[in-house]
């Protein structure tokens, strides 16, 4: 998406996904009260204004919560995850304030007791699917 598209795209999950596919972590910000929302919203729940704008986030944050998933949905099982090969999902608190749920990479999923809340994380994506069905899945990885 071009810079022009950023200003004209509607505040929908589809637009958010398109930005992810382009490697951008975007949020909506109320032009009046300056609150940032992720997932995006077209109406500010704080002040009720519809004057929102897209902003690109730095993608940096810290781990706020996580869980190891040993029994996941069928599409994750198809990728080789399961009881012997768990994956991590969690909440990352972004430097800009919002918290977002995402897949976590670069941490020791087989030894979750070693993972520390507050660990610095950075935005990334994982490509899921093939061909025309491929899309970028929101994830965060260990910073550094």
Secondary structure, 3 states (H helix, E strand, C coil): CCHHHHHHCCCCHHHHHHHHHCCCCEEEEECCCCCEECCCCCCCCCCCCCCEEEEECCCEEEEEEEEEECCCCHHHHHCCCECCECEEEEEEEECCCCEEEEEEECCCCCCHHHCCCCCEEEEEEEEECCHHHCEEEEEEEECC
